[in-house]
């Protein structure tokens, strides 16, 4: 039986659990419930990502992504160190494979510098031989602070901290319906019904549907994009020392196929970005009639398709042809061969698209009376999850006063150094 609560957080991924951790830290008197429809936390985006702690070079200066990623990267490394979670500061090379890509590479350095990313250097090919001896190109940006970690382990630590503060986590509990009440909302779930004064919607791939349940028109639709990976066989892992990325196409919020070393020693290659026909569709055979129809009936989907169909066909070709996938990787590391790669995992990105067919680039939060809907937090959300959780709690305190008040902070927690009550909270969009 789920008890009535002051605050209900929908979604047990990194963002939902970070929000629960912060809310219980800032106001220990709140009764907080987290609903997760899967049997374990971090089952989707939070547990199907590259494991990279991004530094903040890609994002428009002044954007939510830029501010929260740069602060979040430092916080994530300190959090992992404090709680004994695996991490490694390994650095990253972003490589231009043609002279035409050099202006975009220099733009990444400009953005990174403006965002406060330290020690960025443009390198000539002979200058990166000690860093990535098998990589080729005409120029590269070295990002020495880029790091890797185990995000499912991070999510479990968030859950443990929140639970120790009294947060109640209900797994295998799906939210089925929301009705407004005089003092908040009635929530219908597979585990029973209960009332909550406030809701924070961190449902990721289903955040637009949860917003609609609550009577909020978020003005967007979640379109799922599947990213597919290969893995280097153990005997060829020494081809890659750390992280090797291409210069991303600035039209898209995707970073292109790249090489990623993991904290367990494995090396992944990918991902591509193909339209998924199911919101949790991790393979071509995963199809949901409801999800496909939902996209087909959304005008923004057709406008997006008209705008980007050529790029979509290229990504689909790379998905269906290993040879095409390998060719893309060989632009960065020519020594990689078809036989060096075996099928790896996949992930699905919850990409928000508006009615004009534009892919939302920045993090996006939609306020509602007694609710906040977190409607676009793809990469680098894992990196920034500590700071996003803090931002969500700050926004609730500012937007929903006087009903949602903050109590005193606890100085005995690592979180106390990152909580700045006097900080100006940017407006919700």
Residue pairs with C-beta under 8 A, 6 or more apart in sequence:
1 191
1 192
2 33
2 168
2 170
2 173
2 187
2 189
2 191
2 192
2 193
2 194
3 31
3 33
3 168
3 194
4 31
4 194
4 195
4 196
5 31
5 32
5 33
5 168
5 194
5 195
5 196
5 197
6 30
6 31
6 32
6 196
6 197
6 198
7 23
7 30
7 31
7 32
7 33
7 196
7 197
7 198
7 199
7 200
8 32
8 33
8 34
8 35
8 185
8 187
8 196
8 198
8 199
8 200
9 16
9 19
9 20
9 23
9 32
9 33
9 34
9 35
9 199
9 200
9 202
10 16
10 35
10 175
10 199
10 200
10 201
10 202
10 203
10 210
11 34
11 35
11 36
11 201
11 202
11 203
11 204
11 207
12 34
12 35
12 36
12 38
12 41
12 42
12 43
12 155
12 159
12 169
12 171
13 41
13 42
13 43
13 44
13 45
13 46
13 47
13 155
13 202
13 204
14 42
14 46
14 151
14 154
14 155
14 158
14 381
14 382
14 385
15 46
15 202
15 204
15 374
15 377
15 381
15 385
15 388
15 389
15 392
16 34
16 36
16 200
16 202
16 203
17 34
17 41
17 42
17 155
17 158
17 159
17 162
17 389
18 158
18 385
18 386
18 388
18 389
18 390
19 200
19 202
19 388
19 389
19 392
19 393
20 32
20 34
20 158
20 159
20 162
20 167
20 169
20 389
21 158
21 161
21 162
21 165
21 167
21 389
21 415
22 389
22 390
22 392
22 393
22 415
22 419
23 30
23 32
23 167
23 393
23 396
24 30
24 32
24 162
24 165
24 166
24 167
25 165
25 409
25 410
25 413
25 415
25 419
26 393
26 397
26 406
26 407
26 409
26 419
27 405
27 406
27 407
28 165
28 166
28 407
28 410
29 407
31 166
31 168
32 162
32 166
32 167
32 168
33 167
33 168
33 169
33 170
33 194
33 196
34 159
34 162
34 167
34 168
34 169
34 170
35 170
35 173
35 174
35 175
35 187
35 189
36 43
36 169
36 170
36 171
36 172
36 173
37 172
37 173
37 174
37 175
37 190
38 44
38 171
38 172
39 171
39 172
40 171
41 152
41 155
41 156
41 159
41 169
41 171
42 151
42 152
42 155
42 156
44 204
44 205
44 280
44 347
44 348
45 204
45 205
45 347
45 348
45 349
45 350
45 378
45 381
45 382
46 151
46 152
46 155
46 382
47 151
47 152
47 155
48 282
48 345
48 346
48 347
48 348
49 151
49 347
49 379
49 382
50 260
50 268
50 271
51 148
51 149
51 150
51 151
51 260
51 262
51 263
52 92
52 146
52 147
52 148
52 243
52 260
52 383
53 73
53 76
53 77
53 87
53 146
53 147
53 148
53 149
53 383
54 69
54 73
54 146
54 379
54 380
54 383
55 69
55 70
55 73
55 92
55 112
55 117
55 143
55 145
55 146
56 65
56 66
56 69
56 70
56 73
56 112
56 115
56 116
56 117
56 380
57 94
57 108
57 109
57 111
57 112
57 115
57 117
57 120
57 141
57 143
58 65
58 108
58 111
58 248
58 255
59 65
59 66
59 69
59 111
59 115
59 362
59 380
60 66
60 111
60 361
60 362
61 111
61 114
61 115
63 361
63 362
63 363
64 362
64 363
64 391
64 426
65 361
65 362
65 363
65 380
65 384
66 111
66 115
67 115
68 363
68 384
68 387
68 388
68 391
69 115
69 380
69 383
69 384
70 115
70 116
70 117
71 384
71 387
72 380
72 383
72 384
72 385
72 386
72 387
72 388
73 145
73 147
73 383
73 384
75 386
75 387
75 418
76 87
76 147
76 149
76 154
76 383
76 385
76 386
77 87
77 89
77 147
78 414
79 85
79 154
79 157
79 386
79 414
80 86
80 87
80 149
80 154
81 87
82 414
83 157
85 149
85 150
85 153
85 154
85 157
86 149
86 150
86 153
86 263
86 264
87 147
87 148
87 149
87 150
87 263
88 147
88 148
88 149
88 263
89 144
89 145
89 146
89 147
90 146
90 147
90 148
90 241
90 242
90 243
90 261
91 131
91 142
91 143
91 144
91 145
91 146
91 242
91 243
92 142
92 143
92 146
92 242
92 243
92 244
92 245
93 123
93 128
93 131
93 132
93 135
93 140
93 141
93 142
93 143
93 242
93 243
93 244
93 245
94 105
94 108
94 140
94 141
94 143
94 245
94 246
94 247
95 135
95 136
95 137
95 139
95 140
95 244
95 245
95 246
95 247
95 332
96 102
96 104
96 105
96 137
96 138
96 139
96 140
96 247
97 136
97 137
97 138
97 246
97 247
97 331
97 332
98 138
99 138
101 138
101 247
102 138
102 139
104 247
104 248
104 250
105 122
105 139
105 140
105 141
105 247
106 122
107 250
108 141
108 247
109 120
109 122
109 141
112 120
112 141
112 143
113 120
117 143
117 145
118 145
119 144
119 145
120 141
120 142
120 143
121 141
121 142
122 139
122 140
122 141
122 142
123 131
123 139
123 140
123 141
123 142
124 139
125 136
125 137
125 138
125 139
125 140
128 135
128 140
128 142
131 142
131 241
131 242
132 240
132 241
132 242
132 244
133 241
134 239
134 240
134 333
134 334
134 335
135 244
135 332
135 333
136 332
136 333
136 334
137 332
146 242
146 243
148 243
148 260
148 261
148 262
148 263
149 263
150 263
150 264
151 382
154 382
154 385
158 385
159 169
162 169
163 169
170 189
170 191
172 190
172 191
173 189
173 190
173 191
174 189
174 190
175 187
175 188
175 189
175 203
175 210
175 213
176 188
176 189
176 190
177 187
177 188
177 213
178 185
178 186
178 187
178 188
178 199
178 210
178 213
178 214
178 215
179 185
179 186
179 188
180 186
180 215
181 195
183 195
183 197
184 195
184 196
184 197
184 198
184 199
184 370
185 195
185 196
185 197
185 199
185 214
185 370
185 371
186 193
186 194
186 195
187 193
187 194
187 195
187 196
187 199
197 370
197 403
198 370
198 371
198 396
198 400
198 403
198 404
199 214
199 370
199 371
199 372
200 371
200 372
200 374
200 392
200 396
201 207
201 210
201 211
201 214
201 371
201 372
201 373
201 374
201 375
202 374
202 377
202 392
203 209
203 210
204 350
204 377
205 222
205 224
205 279
205 280
205 348
205 350
206 222
206 279
207 218
207 222
207 350
207 373
207 374
207 375
208 218
208 220
208 221
208 222
208 352
208 375
209 222
210 373
211 217
211 218
211 366
211 368
211 373
211 375
212 218
214 368
214 371
214 373
215 368
216 366
216 368
216 371
216 373
218 366
218 373
218 375
219 354
219 355
219 366
220 300
220 352
220 353
220 354
220 355
220 360
220 364
220 375
220 376
221 294
221 295
221 298
221 300
221 301
221 352
221 353
222 279
222 350
222 351
222 352
222 353
223 275
223 295
223 301
223 304
223 351
223 352
223 353
224 275
224 276
224 278
224 279
224 280
224 281
224 291
224 348
224 349
224 350
224 351
225 254
225 273
225 274
225 275
225 276
225 348
225 349
225 351
226 271
226 273
226 274
226 275
226 276
226 281
226 282
226 283
226 319
226 346
226 347
226 348
226 349
227 254
227 270
227 271
227 272
227 273
227 346
227 347
227 348
227 349
228 270
228 271
228 272
228 274
228 319
228 344
228 346
229 268
229 269
229 270
229 271
229 344
229 345
229 346
230 268
230 269
230 270
230 322
230 325
230 341
230 342
230 343
230 344
231 266
231 267
231 268
231 269
231 341
231 342
231 343
231 344
232 239
232 240
232 266
232 267
232 268
232 269
232 336
232 340
232 341
233 339
233 340
233 341
233 342
236 336
236 340
237 261
237 265
237 266
237 267
239 267
239 333
239 335
239 336
239 340
240 259
240 261
240 267
240 333
241 261
242 261
243 258
243 259
243 260
243 261
244 258
244 259
244 332
244 333
245 255
245 256
245 258
245 259
246 255
246 256
246 257
246 258
246 331
246 332
247 256
248 254
248 255
248 256
249 256
249 311
251 308
251 311
252 273
252 308
252 311
252 359
253 351
253 359
253 361
253 378
253 379
254 273
254 349
255 379
256 328
257 269
257 270
257 271
257 272
257 318
257 325
257 328
257 329
258 269
258 270
258 332
259 267
259 268
259 269
259 329
259 332
259 333
260 267
260 268
260 269
261 267
262 268
268 344
268 345
269 325
269 329
269 336
269 341
269 344
270 325
270 344
271 346
271 347
272 315
272 318
272 319
272 325
273 315
273 349
274 312
274 315
274 316
274 319
275 312
276 286
276 348
277 286
277 287
277 288
277 291
277 292
278 286
278 287
278 288
278 291
278 292
279 288
279 291
279 348
279 350
280 286
280 348
281 287
281 288
281 291
281 348
282 345
282 346
282 347
282 348
283 346
284 319
295 301
298 353
298 355
299 355
299 357
300 353
300 354
300 355
300 356
300 357
300 358
301 353
301 357
302 357
303 355
303 356
303 357
304 353
304 357
304 358
304 359
305 312
305 357
306 357
307 357
317 324
318 324
318 325
318 328
319 325
322 338
322 341
323 338
325 341
326 336
326 337
326 338
326 341
329 336
329 341
330 336
349 378
349 379
350 376
350 377
350 378
351 359
351 360
351 376
351 378
352 359
352 360
352 364
352 375
352 376
353 359
353 360
354 360
360 376
362 376
363 376
363 377
363 381
363 388
364 375
364 376
364 377
364 429
365 372
365 373
365 374
365 375
365 392
365 395
365 428
365 429
366 372
366 373
366 375
366 428
366 429
367 373
367 395
367 399
367 428
370 400
370 403
372 392
372 395
372 396
372 399
372 428
374 388
374 392
377 388
381 388
386 418
387 418
390 418
390 419
391 425
393 406
394 423
394 425
395 425
395 428
396 404
397 404
397 405
397 406
397 425
398 425
399 428
406 421
409 415
409 416
409 419
409 421
410 416
